């Protein structure tokens, strides 16, 4: 635990063990500070707004702050270091006898990396005072120039790239419930069914982390991202009182199976647009915006009902060459519009859903 001390005429301070790290032409202290101390001593210097050395930060995203506060209260795992630039020239940090003495004075340290985490911890403190004693790893530089701060910020945010989204979604299947995105977990479960069920039109075509490298196929991240609006709380399924996994899974399989019938043996060929990300995403968007309402109106979500909603000849098949050269969103929208052009919009009333 950090130890508090107070010298005459100075701010109170804390002492903590540290390591001095030399990297290139700079050095920093690697130590630990509590969330309460970080909340006092740190501030963000915004690029384009604050006229001072070291101003490299972006404007805060309030949604991220709320999410981090919830995470701090539920889990409280923050293993990555907060990176600071100590700029208080009146009260300096002192390394002596194996301890780092850090004055607890406001606006002493610019945040180079971790401003959203610190603001999230500040927000968590408002409802949970125990967060004040949560220990956070910290790297402290001293009196860096704006260029030096920019170099460190860029090395963290460009060179140290985040993990692939497919791996994140896959890990949701084994992580603690407090950490996971419930809609992503549901979408992942449906993705597994699409990839493994014998009656799925996407059997063995969805690429999970660790899958052999191959051309074609659809990344898990694409499938999960496309399906999340369908399965999320108050999403398109829940708005129609379709809550259970098995029914949601069956409806999605029915939809793509209905389209696959028009392709026949050509469905798994590399010419088929639905074997790629844009085809799956565009198809899922069409299911969400058009097909669900159509099926709800007819009280039937069967494969036959969905197939009968289309008029697709051999010459109408949507091919990958049609979206070649188009960007991700443009290609997805193109697929959705092509399906809309092949859609026979009719209406029929009934009493009970059929799946």
C-alpha positions, 0 to 999 in steps of 0.5 A: 500500500502507498504510504501518506506523508506530509511535509511543512508547506507542501501537499500530502504525498504517497510513497510506493515501490518503483522501478526505473526504466530506460528506453532510448532517450527517455526514462520513466518510473514504473509504480502503482498508485491508487485510483483516489490519488490518480483522480487528484493528480491527473488531468488531460491536455487536449490537442487543439484546445490547450496551449501547453506542452504535452497536449496530445489527448482527444476529447473524452467519450462520455459513453466510454466513461460510463462503461468503464465505471460499470466495469470498475464496480463489477470487476476492477481489473486494470492491468495496463499502465496509465501513462503520465507526464509529470509537469508540476515543477514546484512539487516534484516526484522523488525517488529515494531509498527504494520508494517513489514519493508522489505529491498529491497535488492537482494538475500535476501529471498530464495523461498521455494514455489512459484518460478514459480509464481515469475518468471512469474510475473517477465516475465509479468513485461517486457511487463506490468509495471503495474504488478509492483504494484500488491499486493501478499500475502507472508509468510516470515520465517527467517534463516531456515535450509535446513531440515526446508525448506524441511519440509515446501516444502514437507508439501505444495507439498505432504500433501496439495494435488491438487484438482481432475482434474475432478473438474478442468475440470468441473469448466471450464464450469463456470469460466471466459474465461481468466482462462479456457483451451479452448480445455478442455472446448470443450472436456467437452462439448462433455463429457456432450453430451456423458453422456446425449444424448439418442443416446450415447453409454456412456449415464449415465456412465461418472462420473462428480464431485458430482456423486454418488460413483459407481464401473465402469464408466469413470471419466470426467478427463479421457474423457477430457484428451483423447479428448483434442488432437482431439479438440485442436487448430490445433488438429486432427479435425481442421487439417481435417477442422472439426471445429464445436462442433456438428460435432465433437461430432457426429463423436466421438459418431459414432465411439463408437456406431459403436464398441458398435454394435458388443457388443450388449447387452453386451456393458454395462456389467462390462466385457466390456473394453470400460466401463473403462478408458483404453478402452475409452482412447485407443479407442480415440487414435485409432480414432485419429491415424487410423479412422479419416484418414480412414473416410477422405479418404472415405469422410464419418464419418458415424457410418456405415462407421466406423462399416464396417471398423472392422471385429469383431466376438463374440470371438474378443470382447475386455474384461476388463480381458485382461488389468487387471494388466496393467498400465494406459499407457500400458493398453491404448496402448493395447486397441489401438493395439487390435483395430488395429488388428481388423481394415480392412484398405481399401481405397475409394475416394469420393467428400463430407463428410457424417456424 
